[in-house]
Amino acid sequence: MRTLVGYLCLVVTILCLPPRAAAKEKDDDLVLGWYASGSGGMIDRRWAFGADAFLDLSVKGFRMTVGAPLRFHGDGFRDEHWDEVTDFGRLAREISYERPDLGLSLKIAPVSGLNLGVGNLVSFYNSTVDADHWRTGFTGSFHSKYGGIDVFLDSFLPPEMAGGRLYVRPFEAIHPGGFAGRLEIAGTLLADFRAPREFQRIGRRITLAGANLPSVDREAIIGAGIDVRWPVYRGPLAELVPYVAMSMVEDGSGLHVGLALDIYPSQSFRFGLAGEWRYLGAHYLASYFDSMYMVERFDFESGDPFNAKTKARVLDDVVETRMGAMAMALFEMVDTVTTWIQLDWDNQSRFSQLRLGLDLNVLDLVGLRVSLVERGFPTFTKLFDPDRFMVAAAVDVNITRNVTVFGSYSRDLSIARSGDAVGLYRPTDGFLVGLRVGFQYERGKRDDQKK
C-alpha cells in the first residue's frame, strides 16, 4: 500500500485539464475512440472559441491519445498556441505504456502534480502552467520490492529540466516485507539547465524575446538530496511512516523531518495526515521545484516591476537561516472523490504556500476537478489576497455515453506585453463551455466468449 507522501502525484494539474479518458482496457481488451468538441468563451479575457479532434487507442497497457486542439479569437487563429517548438507537444495528449504487474510506467504527457519521494525538492510540479507556453513532458518509473527509480523531463521538444530519484530497500532480501525490509534510502538529482537568472532591460524596462517571453540571462540550477523513509508500522487498517530528507539547491541546503499517517478502513476509503518540520538554511527554499515553478522561474517577485526578480535571483537574497513546516490532509473514496489540502509555511511569509485539489465523480454522470495554489500571505487576511494566486476548475456532464457538455474556468497568469509590467506575469481569467461528441469501440475476451 502506497503511503501518503508517495500518493500525492495523483493530484489534478492546475491548467492542463484533459478531456474524458477512454475506458480502461482489461486483459487483451482493445479500446478505440474518436471524439471532437467545440467550445466558446474567453482566453486571457478575450473572446475566443475552440475546436478539438482526438483519436484515443488503448490496448494491452499501451495508451495513445493524439489530435489537434485549435483556438481562435476575434483576429483569427490564436498564434500563441503554436509559436514555440514545445507547443507541438499538444498533438500528443498522452502516449503511455503501463504494466502494474511489473511496476513499470512510461508516459509522454504534460507532467502533472509530480512529487519525487517526500517532496523535499519536487512537489506538485507541473510542466505546463502557462498554457501559452506548453510543455509535453515525460515521466518514467520502475518499482520493485527491492527498490526503484522515478525520472522526468519537462518537455521532449526539447527538455530544459530533467530529474530523477533512485531508492533501495537494503534489508528487503533478509527481512521481506518486515520491519527492517521496509526501510527505504533514496537519492534525488535534478537540474533546470536553462533557468532564467537576470532580466535584460532597456533602461529599467524588461524587453521581450520570442514567443512573448521576457529576455533573460540563463544559467543551470542544480538540486540534490537524500531521503530515508521507514514504514515503522504497516497493518490491515493503517500505515505510519516517519521520514527525513536533506536537500541542497545551489549554495543553500535544508533539512526536512516528517511523519505521515495513512488510514484505510476499507478498500473504498482512505484518509491521510502528514506533518513536517523544516530547517531552512541561507539561500534555500523548501520544495524549490513546485507547482508554479515554470512561471515563477521567470517571475517570482514583481510587486515593483522595475525591481522584479526571477526565482533563481531571489535565492541570493535569502541570507538568513529560518524554520518552516508543512501540514496536509487527504481523503479518498475510490472512484468517487479525492480531496486534499496542504500548507507549506516559511518564516519568511512570501515563500509560504497553500495548495488544494478536488476530483469528484458522481455516478459517472458528472465529473468535477478543482485545483488551487497561492503563495505569499504574511497574515490570515492576506490569505484571501496573496502575492500569487491561481485556480482552475472543470466540469463534465455526460448527457449520453457519446455526448458530454463541459465547462472550465481558470484564474491564471499571462505575460504582459505593454506597460510598466511588460515581460512579467499578471493575473488573467478564462472560461470555455462546449459540447464533446465521441464514439468508442471496445473488443475483449468477454465479447469473444459471448459469440
N, C-alpha and C positions, 0 to 999 in steps of 0.2 A: 504494500500500500504506500503510495507516494505521500510524503509529508507535506505540510503546509508550505514550507519555504521552497519546495520544488514544484508546487502545484500552480502557482500564480501565472504561469506562462499561458494559461487559457483565457486570459483577460481579453476583452474586445479592444481592438486598436482604436485610437482616437478618431481618425478620419477615414481610414480605409474600410468602409462598411460594405462588404461584398453582397452580391445577390444570394438568394436562397440556394443552398447546395443541392446537388443531385442526391438521390437516395444512396445509402451506403451499401456497397456490394457485400455479399456473403458467399463464402466458398468460391465457386467459379462463376458467380454472377457477373454479367455484363450489363452496365447501365449506360445508355447513350441518350443524351439530352440536347435539345436546342432551345434557346429562348431569345426573345427580343423584347425590348422595352422602349417606351417613350416617356419623357418627363419634362416638366416645365417648372420654373421658379426663379431663384436668384442665385448667382455665384458672385462673391465679392461685392454684394449689394448692387449688382447689375442684373437686369432681366436676362434670362438665358433659358435654353431648352436643350435636351439631350436625347440621343438615340443610341442604344446599345444592341449588339447582336453577339451571342456567345455560343460556343459548342462545348459540351461537357461529356467527357468519357471516363468511365471507371471500370476497371477490370483487374482482378487478382492483385489488389494492393496498389495498382497504378491509377493515378487520377490526373486528368488534364482538362483544364478549362481555358480556352483561348478564344479571342474575338476582338472586336473593335468598339471601344467606348468613344463616342463623339459628343462634343459640346459646342454650342453655338450661342452667340449673343447678337445684339442689335446690329453690329457691324459685320456679321458673318461668322465664319469659322473661328473658334477660340484658339488662337495660336499658342497660348500659354501651356496647353496640354501636350504640345508636340515640338517644343523649341529646344529640347535637350536630348542628347543621346539616351539618357536614362529613361526619358518619357516613353520610349518604345517598349519598355518593360510592361506597360499597361496591356499589351497584347496577350501577355501570359498572366492571366489571373492566378492560376496555380498549375504547376506541374510537379507531381509528387509520387513517391513510392514509399509505402509504409508496410512493414512486416512486424506487427506487435509480437508475434511468436519468437522472432529473432531479436527484438529490441532495436530494430533499425528504422530510421525515418530520414528521408531525403526530400527536401521541398524547395522549389523555386516559387516564391510568392512574396508580397510585401511582408517584411518582418514585423510581427505584431505582438506587443506586450511581452517581449523576451526577457527572461531572467537567466543569468548564469549563476548556478549554485545558490547561495543565500542572498544574492542581490547586492553584495557589497560594492561591486564595480558596475555591473549591468543590471538595471532594474526597470522593468516595464518598457524596455527600449522599443521604439517604433522607427522603422527605416523611412517611412513616409509620414510626415506631419503636415508639411505644406504641400497640398495636393498639386500645386503648380510646378513642384519640383519632385516628381515621382521617382521612387526608387524601389524596384522589384528586387528583392534580395534572395539569399539562400540560407537555409538552416539545415543542419545535418546532425544526427545523433545516433549513437550506438550505446546501449546499456545492457550489462550482464550482471550476474550476481557477484562477480569479482571486480567490477569497475566499469568505466565507460568514458565517453567523450561527447561533448557538445561543441559545435562550431557554427559560425555565421559569417555572412558577408552582407553589407548594407545594400549592395547592388551587384548584379553580374554584368552591368553595361556602362562603365567598368566600376569596380569597387573603390571606395575611399576608406572604408572601415573593414576590419577583419578581427575576429576574436574567437577564443575557444576556452574550454575548461576540460581538464583531464582529471579523473578521480580513480582511486583504487580503494578496495576494501582488503587490507593486507592480511587479515586473520580469517577471512571467509573460508579458506580451504581447510583450516584446522578446527573451526567452530561454525559450521554452515548455518546461517540464519540466526545464530545465537547472539548473546550479549557482546562478545568480542568481535564476532564476524560482521556485525552491523557497523562497526567503526569505519568512517569514510574520510579519506585525506585527499585533498584536491589542490590543483594549481590552475590559475587563470592568467591568461595573457591576451591582450588586445591592443589595437592601435587605430587611431584616426590618422591616416597617412597625410591628409591634406586639411588639417584643422585650421580654420581662419584664426589669425592672430591679431593683426592690426588693420584698421581701415585705411584705405587710400583716399585722400581728400584733395579737393581743390579749395584752398583757403581752409575753412572749417567745415565745409560741406562734403559729405561722403559721395563718391562717384559710383555709378552703376557699371557693372560689367555685362556680359552677355546673359540672355535669359532672365533679365531683371533681377540679378543677384548683385549684392554690393561688391565693389572692388576691394580685395583684401590681400594682405600678405599671408602666406600659409606656412605651416610647419607641422611636423609629426608630433602627436601626443601619444605617449605610451602609458598603459596601465597594466599592473600586475598584482597578483595577490595569491595567498594561500588560505584555505579554509578547512576546518575539521568539523564534521557533523557526526553525532553519535546518538542514534535512537536507543536511549537507555531503557526505554520501556516500549514494548510493542505487544498489544493484546488484542483480543477479539473486538474490543469496543473503542480503543484509543491508542494513540502513539505519542510519546513525549520525546522531543529532540532538542537537546542543548547544542549550541554551536559557537564557534569562534572563528573570526576571519581577520587577517591583516592585509591591508591594501596599500598600494602606492600609485599615485598619478603624478608623473613628472617628479618634482622635488618634494612633494608632500606625501604624507603617509598617515594612516589611521587604523584604529582597532575597533572591531565590532564584536560584541558578545551578546548572544541572544538565546531565546527559548521559544520553541514552537510546540503547540499542542493541537493534535488532530483528534476529533471525536467522531466516530461513525457508528451510531447506534443500530443502523441497518444498512443494507446495500443501497438504499434510496436516499438517505440523509447523511449530511456531513457538516460538521462545524469546525471552525479553526480559529485559534487565537495565537498571536505571536507578539513578542516584545523584545526590544533590543536596546542596549546601552552602547554609546559610541564615544570614543576618544578621537577627536579630530585635530590633527596636527596642523602646523602652519602650511599654507599652500595646498590644502587638501579639502576636497568636497566629497561627502559620502555619496555613493551611487552616482558617480560623475556622469556615466553614460545612461541617462534616464529617459523618461517619457518624451520630453520636449527637446532632447539633445540636438536633433537635426535642424531645429530652428535656432536654439539658443547658442549653438556653437558659433553662429553668425552674430546674434544679437541677444546678449544676456542682460545688459544693463544700459537702458537707453531713455531713462526719465529725462535726462538732459541730452538732447540729440547731439550737441556739439562735443560731448564728452562720453559718447557711447562706447561700450566695451564688449568684445567677444568673450565667450566663456573662458577660453584659454588665457586671455589677458586678465580676467578677474582673479584667476588663481594667484597672480603676482601680488595682488592687494591683500590677500588673506594672510596676514603676517603673525597672527596670534593663535595659540592653541585654545581649544574650547571643548565643550561637551555637546553631545547630541543624543537623540533617542528615536526609536521607531515603535509604533503600536499599530496593529492591524487585526481585523476580524473578517471572517468569511463564513458564508452559509451556502450550502448547495442542496437542492433537491433534484435528483437525477432526471434529466430530460424535461425539467420544468423551470427551474430558476437557479441561477448562480449570482450572488451579490457579494461584494467585498468593499472594504474601506481601509485605507492606510494613511497614517500621518507620519511624516518624516520631520522631526524637529531639530533645528540647529540653533545654537545660542546666538548666532547672527541670523536674525529672522528673515533676511532677504533670501536665505537658502532653504527655508522650511517649505514643505510641500504637503498638499492634501490631494489624495487621488481616490477615486471610487469607480466602480463599474457595476452594471446590472445587465444580465442576459435572461430574458423571460420568454417562455414558450407556453402558450395557452392552448392545449389540446391540438397542437399542430395547425391551429387556425390563425392565431395572432402571435407574431414574434416582435419583441421589443428589445433593443440594445441601447444602452446609455454608457458613455464614458465621460469622466470629468477629471481635470487636473488643474491645480492652481498652485502658484508659488509666490512667496513673499507676503507675509502677514504678521507684523510685529505685535498687533493686538487682536483681540477677538473680533472687534468691529471691522477690522481690516480683512477678516475672513470673507466678507461679502464684497470687498473691493481690493483684491490682491494686486500685486505688481504684474502678475501674468495669469491669465485665465483662459481655459479652453474647455468646451463641452461639445459633444456630438450625440445625437440620438437618431435612431432609425426604427421604423415600424413597418412590418409586412402584414397584410391581411389577405389570407388565402380565400378568394371567392369560390373557386373550384380547384381541382387538382392542377389545372393548367393555367389558371388566371389568378394573378396577385396584384393587389393595389398596394403601393408602397409610398412612403414619405420619409424625408430626412431633414434634419436641421443641424447646423453647426455654427458655433461661435468660435471662430478660429482666427488665424493670423495671415496677413498678406503684406508683402514688402511695398512700402510707399514709393511712388515714382516721382513725387514732387514735394515741395515744401521743405521745411527745416528737417523733417524726419526722413528724407529721401534715403533709400537703402536700408531702412530699419523696418522691423516687423511691427505692424499696428493692428489692432483688433478689427475684424470684419465679420460679416454674417452671410449665411447662405442657406437656402432651403430648396428642396425639389419634391414634387409629388408626381406620381406617374402610374403607369399600368405595365405589367410584365406578363407576357404570354409565353408559355413554354410547352414543349412536348417531350415525352420521355419514353424510351423503350427499355424494357428490362428482360433479360433472359438468364435463367439459372437452373440449377439442378432440380429445384422443386417444380419448375414449369415442365422440364423434360419428363419427370416422373409421372405427371398428370396425364401425359399423352398416351 
